[in-house]
Amino acid sequence: MNTFYYVVESLDGDYANLRRTDVESDDLKLVARALLPPEITEGTRLKYEWLQYSIV
């Protein structure tokens, strides 16, 4: 299984915009906040592995 790293760019209601940091990309990924750790804020670094997000 692959591991991906993200940073929370912005929070918009029930969704968060994530930017991938382990590769060069300007694309944002829209993710439901219910899938993310509850204590995230803008700027939080996340790791996605085995279908789960965790704070780095």
Rosetta blueprint (number, residue, H / E / L):
1 M L
2 N L
3 T E
4 F E
5 Y E
6 Y E
7 V E
8 V E
9 E E
10 S E
11 L E
12 D E
13 G L
14 D L
15 Y E
16 A E
17 N E
18 L E
19 R E
20 R E
21 T L
22 D L
23 V L
24 E L
25 S L
26 D L
27 D L
28 L E
29 K E
30 L E
31 V E
32 A E
33 R H
34 A H
35 L H
36 L L
37 P L
38 P L
39 E L
40 I L
41 T L
42 E L
43 G L
44 T L
45 R E
46 L E
47 K E
48 Y E
49 E E
50 W L
51 L L
52 Q E
53 Y E
54 S E
55 I E
56 V L
